[in-house]
Amino acid sequence: MPLLAGARSAVSAPWVAEVWVDPQWYECQSSPDRLPAPTRPTVVELRGSQVLIGRHSEAKAVTPHIDCGDDAGVSRRHAQLTRHGLGWVVEDLGSANGTYVSSAIGDIPDDPIVAGHPIDTGGVLYLGSWTRIVLRRGAHS
């Protein structure tokens, strides 16, 4: 019985996304936009089975779960995370600049994903001109 209880808590463990300004990613993008000063990450708890990543737009009625703020290189509806087993699958939603995935911080990927891509704890998404998103399991409540 304890094994089942442990497995159940692993499945329902909370996840968070850390949204960072990444100067290394910015250097690779040749963006005309000015890089904001890197600060501590914004931490977003991932709730539900689907999470929209993008930029807020009142005019277009877009309110992403993970808002990439002032990064104009991020589309309003840029990518989506979908819960899959013990991890997530990320899918680009036809963004202008693509979604890139790496398994470790600092490993800058060369090619955008072309289809749904599995991502587990510690996985890193790069998008826009400077946005890096790190997925990880959050602290248990």
C-alpha beads as a LAMMPS data file, in Angstrom:
LAMMPS data file: protein, C-alpha beads

141 atoms
140 bonds

1 atom types
1 bond types

-500.0 500.0 xlo xhi
-500.0 500.0 ylo yhi
-500.0 500.0 zlo zhi

Masses

1 110.0

Atoms # bond

1 1 1 0.000 0.000 0.000
2 1 1 2.719 2.614 0.786
3 1 1 4.134 2.152 -2.737
4 1 1 0.810 3.102 -4.312
5 1 1 0.464 6.141 -2.066
6 1 1 3.979 7.273 -3.059
7 1 1 3.253 6.775 -6.753
8 1 1 0.039 8.749 -6.448
9 1 1 1.815 11.702 -4.818
10 1 1 4.520 11.677 -7.520
11 1 1 1.862 11.948 -10.234
12 1 1 0.098 14.839 -8.514
13 1 1 3.285 16.620 -7.382
14 1 1 3.145 20.303 -8.258
15 1 1 5.311 21.656 -11.066
16 1 1 6.652 25.155 -11.530
17 1 1 8.107 27.103 -14.412
18 1 1 10.925 29.560 -13.745
19 1 1 10.876 32.364 -16.332
20 1 1 14.306 33.961 -16.782
21 1 1 15.923 36.721 -18.853
22 1 1 18.833 34.862 -20.475
23 1 1 21.723 36.990 -21.840
24 1 1 23.357 33.959 -23.498
25 1 1 20.177 33.154 -25.475
26 1 1 19.813 36.857 -26.348
27 1 1 23.325 36.917 -27.868
28 1 1 22.303 34.117 -30.247
29 1 1 19.138 35.889 -31.452
30 1 1 20.369 39.098 -33.144
31 1 1 17.321 40.839 -31.728
32 1 1 16.838 44.574 -32.294
33 1 1 15.128 44.743 -28.888
34 1 1 17.128 45.881 -25.883
35 1 1 17.928 43.176 -23.315
36 1 1 16.330 43.930 -19.939
37 1 1 18.520 43.617 -16.872
38 1 1 18.587 39.975 -15.722
39 1 1 16.777 39.549 -12.400
40 1 1 15.511 36.708 -10.282
41 1 1 13.118 34.445 -12.176
42 1 1 9.382 34.740 -12.089
43 1 1 8.072 31.438 -10.696
44 1 1 4.730 30.211 -12.060
45 1 1 2.948 27.184 -10.590
46 1 1 1.713 24.924 -13.384
47 1 1 -1.941 24.094 -12.786
48 1 1 -4.127 21.883 -14.894
49 1 1 -3.179 19.622 -17.764
50 1 1 -2.534 22.325 -20.388
51 1 1 -0.514 25.512 -19.964
52 1 1 -0.335 28.312 -22.547
53 1 1 2.976 30.188 -22.968
54 1 1 2.940 33.613 -24.618
55 1 1 2.349 37.323 -24.127
56 1 1 -0.745 38.959 -22.653
57 1 1 -2.987 40.906 -25.047
58 1 1 -6.240 42.453 -23.909
59 1 1 -7.144 43.404 -27.473
60 1 1 -6.802 39.802 -28.679
61 1 1 -8.176 38.303 -25.424
62 1 1 -5.016 36.270 -24.769
63 1 1 -4.062 35.591 -21.164
64 1 1 -1.279 32.998 -21.090
65 1 1 -0.566 30.990 -17.940
66 1 1 3.131 31.718 -18.459
67 1 1 3.346 35.369 -19.531
68 1 1 6.671 36.255 -21.170
69 1 1 6.062 39.948 -20.551
70 1 1 7.962 42.406 -22.712
71 1 1 9.806 39.881 -24.893
72 1 1 8.413 40.932 -28.300
73 1 1 10.071 37.860 -29.857
74 1 1 7.464 35.710 -28.084
75 1 1 4.152 35.290 -29.906
76 1 1 0.933 35.908 -28.009
77 1 1 0.063 32.197 -28.282
78 1 1 3.615 30.883 -28.615
79 1 1 3.642 27.343 -27.179
80 1 1 1.639 24.948 -25.059
81 1 1 2.660 22.514 -22.345
82 1 1 0.493 19.423 -21.962
83 1 1 0.782 17.119 -18.957
84 1 1 1.933 13.651 -20.049
85 1 1 2.583 10.917 -17.484
86 1 1 5.135 12.195 -14.989
87 1 1 6.338 15.020 -17.253
88 1 1 5.154 17.384 -19.954
89 1 1 5.074 17.677 -23.738
90 1 1 5.779 21.093 -25.269
91 1 1 4.325 22.049 -28.648
92 1 1 5.018 25.190 -30.652
93 1 1 1.735 26.818 -31.710
94 1 1 2.994 28.242 -34.999
95 1 1 5.041 31.000 -33.373
96 1 1 7.044 33.404 -35.527
97 1 1 10.402 32.548 -33.907
98 1 1 10.082 28.914 -32.829
99 1 1 10.434 27.046 -29.552
100 1 1 13.748 25.450 -28.609
101 1 1 14.342 22.728 -26.006
102 1 1 17.455 21.706 -24.089
103 1 1 17.980 19.231 -21.281
104 1 1 20.399 21.512 -19.425
105 1 1 20.838 25.215 -18.748
106 1 1 23.607 26.679 -20.881
107 1 1 23.256 24.132 -23.699
108 1 1 21.865 26.475 -26.358
109 1 1 19.891 24.414 -28.893
110 1 1 20.379 25.012 -32.613
111 1 1 17.039 23.934 -34.043
112 1 1 13.441 24.626 -33.021
113 1 1 11.146 21.726 -32.224
114 1 1 8.948 20.626 -35.119
115 1 1 6.420 18.535 -33.212
116 1 1 5.458 17.803 -29.628
117 1 1 8.624 17.336 -27.574
118 1 1 8.720 15.550 -24.177
119 1 1 10.208 17.538 -21.323
120 1 1 10.907 16.439 -17.760
121 1 1 12.100 18.163 -14.609
122 1 1 15.093 20.369 -15.330
123 1 1 14.117 20.711 -18.988
124 1 1 14.709 24.130 -20.514
125 1 1 12.680 26.028 -23.113
126 1 1 14.187 28.919 -25.046
127 1 1 11.924 31.302 -26.926
128 1 1 11.699 34.860 -28.104
129 1 1 14.614 37.241 -27.816
130 1 1 15.711 36.411 -24.269
131 1 1 13.224 34.135 -22.517
132 1 1 14.391 30.924 -20.835
133 1 1 11.857 28.743 -19.009
134 1 1 13.027 25.978 -16.686
135 1 1 10.497 23.329 -15.657
136 1 1 10.889 21.602 -12.319
137 1 1 8.893 19.880 -9.658
138 1 1 7.856 22.303 -6.953
139 1 1 8.012 21.809 -3.215
140 1 1 5.389 19.501 -1.758
141 1 1 2.709 21.224 0.272

Bonds

1 1 1 2
2 1 2 3
3 1 3 4
4 1 4 5
5 1 5 6
6 1 6 7
7 1 7 8
8 1 8 9
9 1 9 10
10 1 10 11
11 1 11 12
12 1 12 13
13 1 13 14
14 1 14 15
15 1 15 16
16 1 16 17
17 1 17 18
18 1 18 19
19 1 19 20
20 1 20 21
21 1 21 22
22 1 22 23
23 1 23 24
24 1 24 25
25 1 25 26
26 1 26 27
27 1 27 28
28 1 28 29
29 1 29 30
30 1 30 31
31 1 31 32
32 1 32 33
33 1 33 34
34 1 34 35
35 1 35 36
36 1 36 37
37 1 37 38
38 1 38 39
39 1 39 40
40 1 40 41
41 1 41 42
42 1 42 43
43 1 43 44
44 1 44 45
45 1 45 46
46 1 46 47
47 1 47 48
48 1 48 49
49 1 49 50
50 1 50 51
51 1 51 52
52 1 52 53
53 1 53 54
54 1 54 55
55 1 55 56
56 1 56 57
57 1 57 58
58 1 58 59
59 1 59 60
60 1 60 61
61 1 61 62
62 1 62 63
63 1 63 64
64 1 64 65
65 1 65 66
66 1 66 67
67 1 67 68
68 1 68 69
69 1 69 70
70 1 70 71
71 1 71 72
72 1 72 73
73 1 73 74
74 1 74 75
75 1 75 76
76 1 76 77
77 1 77 78
78 1 78 79
79 1 79 80
80 1 80 81
81 1 81 82
82 1 82 83
83 1 83 84
84 1 84 85
85 1 85 86
86 1 86 87
87 1 87 88
88 1 88 89
89 1 89 90
90 1 90 91
91 1 91 92
92 1 92 93
93 1 93 94
94 1 94 95
95 1 95 96
96 1 96 97
97 1 97 98
98 1 98 99
99 1 99 100
100 1 100 101
101 1 101 102
102 1 102 103
103 1 103 104
104 1 104 105
105 1 105 106
106 1 106 107
107 1 107 108
108 1 108 109
109 1 109 110
110 1 110 111
111 1 111 112
112 1 112 113
113 1 113 114
114 1 114 115
115 1 115 116
116 1 116 117
117 1 117 118
118 1 118 119
119 1 119 120
120 1 120 121
121 1 121 122
122 1 122 123
123 1 123 124
124 1 124 125
125 1 125 126
126 1 126 127
127 1 127 128
128 1 128 129
129 1 129 130
130 1 130 131
131 1 131 132
132 1 132 133
133 1 133 134
134 1 134 135
135 1 135 136
136 1 136 137
137 1 137 138
138 1 138 139
139 1 139 140
140 1 140 141
